[in-house]
């Protein structure tokens, strides 16, 4: 919920929100990116900007889902 509502406070529009990810329509400038990261960190989230880290995070989410649903 925080991942969906917090970007709106910065006039950013989340297009897609899933477990561990949010796609935002607009490009962020450095100031809004820092502010958004600061607020999301209060909720225990971190921003992942590079492709390699994003891929690793997606793989971790898939493995976690497989482990959870196999129980």
SULZI-V38368 format. One record per residue. N is the residue number from 1. RES is the residue in three letters. PHI is phi in degrees with one decimal (NA if undefined). OMEGA is omega in degrees with one decimal (* if undefined). D_FIRST is the distance of its C-alpha to the first C-alpha in Angstrom with 1 decimal. Layout:
n:N res:RES phi:PHI omega:OMEGA d_first:D_FIRST
n:N res:RES phi:PHI omega:OMEGA d_first:D_FIRST
This chain:
n:1 res:UNK phi:NA omega:179.3 d_first:0.0
n:2 res:UNK phi:-64.9 omega:-179.2 d_first:3.8
n:3 res:UNK phi:-65.8 omega:178.6 d_first:5.4
n:4 res:UNK phi:-84.0 omega:-173.9 d_first:5.2
n:5 res:UNK phi:-85.9 omega:-176.5 d_first:6.2
n:6 res:UNK phi:-64.3 omega:178.6 d_first:8.4
n:7 res:UNK phi:-60.6 omega:-179.3 d_first:10.7
n:8 res:UNK phi:-62.4 omega:178.3 d_first:11.5
n:9 res:UNK phi:-63.0 omega:-179.6 d_first:13.1
n:10 res:UNK phi:-105.6 omega:-178.7 d_first:15.4
n:11 res:UNK phi:60.1 omega:174.9 d_first:16.4
n:12 res:UNK phi:-106.8 omega:-174.7 d_first:14.9
n:13 res:UNK phi:-115.7 omega:176.6 d_first:13.8
n:14 res:UNK phi:-65.3 omega:-179.8 d_first:11.4
n:15 res:UNK phi:-95.3 omega:-175.6 d_first:13.7
n:16 res:UNK phi:-141.4 omega:178.3 d_first:12.3
n:17 res:UNK phi:-125.5 omega:177.3 d_first:9.1
n:18 res:UNK phi:-132.7 omega:178.1 d_first:10.2
n:19 res:UNK phi:-53.8 omega:176.1 d_first:10.4
n:20 res:UNK phi:83.1 omega:-178.9 d_first:11.2
n:21 res:UNK phi:-139.8 omega:170.5 d_first:11.6
n:22 res:UNK phi:-146.0 omega:175.4 d_first:10.8
n:23 res:UNK phi:-101.6 omega:-177.1 d_first:13.9
n:24 res:UNK phi:-112.3 omega:-176.0 d_first:14.6
n:25 res:UNK phi:-62.5 omega:-173.7 d_first:17.6
n:26 res:UNK phi:-84.3 omega:168.5 d_first:19.4
n:27 res:UNK phi:-78.9 omega:-179.9 d_first:21.2
n:28 res:UNK phi:-97.1 omega:171.1 d_first:20.2
n:29 res:UNK phi:-85.7 omega:-175.7 d_first:23.1
n:30 res:UNK phi:-60.3 omega:-178.5 d_first:23.6
n:31 res:UNK phi:-65.1 omega:-178.9 d_first:22.7
n:32 res:UNK phi:-66.8 omega:178.7 d_first:19.2
n:33 res:UNK phi:-65.0 omega:178.9 d_first:18.6
n:34 res:UNK phi:-64.8 omega:179.8 d_first:19.7
n:35 res:UNK phi:-63.9 omega:179.5 d_first:17.8
n:36 res:UNK phi:-63.2 omega:177.8 d_first:14.4
n:37 res:UNK phi:-61.9 omega:179.7 d_first:15.4
n:38 res:UNK phi:-63.0 omega:-178.4 d_first:16.4
n:39 res:UNK phi:-69.7 omega:179.6 d_first:13.2
n:40 res:UNK phi:-64.4 omega:178.1 d_first:11.1
n:41 res:UNK phi:-65.7 omega:175.3 d_first:13.9
n:42 res:UNK phi:-63.5 omega:178.5 d_first:13.4
n:43 res:UNK phi:-94.6 omega:178.7 d_first:10.2
n:44 res:UNK phi:89.1 omega:180.0 d_first:12.5
n:45 res:UNK phi:-104.8 omega:173.5 d_first:11.8
n:46 res:UNK phi:-129.1 omega:178.9 d_first:14.8
n:47 res:UNK phi:-90.0 omega:177.3 d_first:15.6
n:48 res:UNK phi:-118.0 omega:-174.1 d_first:18.1
n:49 res:UNK phi:-100.8 omega:-174.9 d_first:20.4
n:50 res:UNK phi:-90.0 omega:-174.3 d_first:23.4
n:51 res:UNK phi:-61.8 omega:-176.6 d_first:24.1
n:52 res:UNK phi:-64.3 omega:179.2 d_first:25.6
n:53 res:UNK phi:-64.9 omega:178.2 d_first:22.7
n:54 res:UNK phi:-63.5 omega:179.5 d_first:20.3
n:55 res:UNK phi:-64.2 omega:178.1 d_first:22.7
n:56 res:UNK phi:-60.2 omega:179.8 d_first:23.0
n:57 res:UNK phi:-65.2 omega:178.0 d_first:19.2
n:58 res:UNK phi:-64.9 omega:178.3 d_first:19.2
n:59 res:UNK phi:-64.1 omega:177.9 d_first:22.3
n:60 res:UNK phi:-61.1 omega:179.1 d_first:20.8
n:61 res:UNK phi:-65.2 omega:178.3 d_first:17.9
n:62 res:UNK phi:-64.5 omega:179.2 d_first:20.5
n:63 res:UNK phi:-63.1 omega:178.9 d_first:22.8
n:64 res:UNK phi:-61.4 omega:178.9 d_first:20.2
n:65 res:UNK phi:-65.2 omega:178.7 d_first:19.4
n:66 res:UNK phi:-64.1 omega:179.2 d_first:23.2
n:67 res:UNK phi:-65.3 omega:-178.8 d_first:23.9
n:68 res:UNK phi:-62.5 omega:-176.1 d_first:21.4
n:69 res:UNK phi:-77.3 omega:179.5 d_first:22.7
n:70 res:UNK phi:-85.2 omega:-178.2 d_first:26.3
n:71 res:UNK phi:-79.0 omega:* d_first:26.3
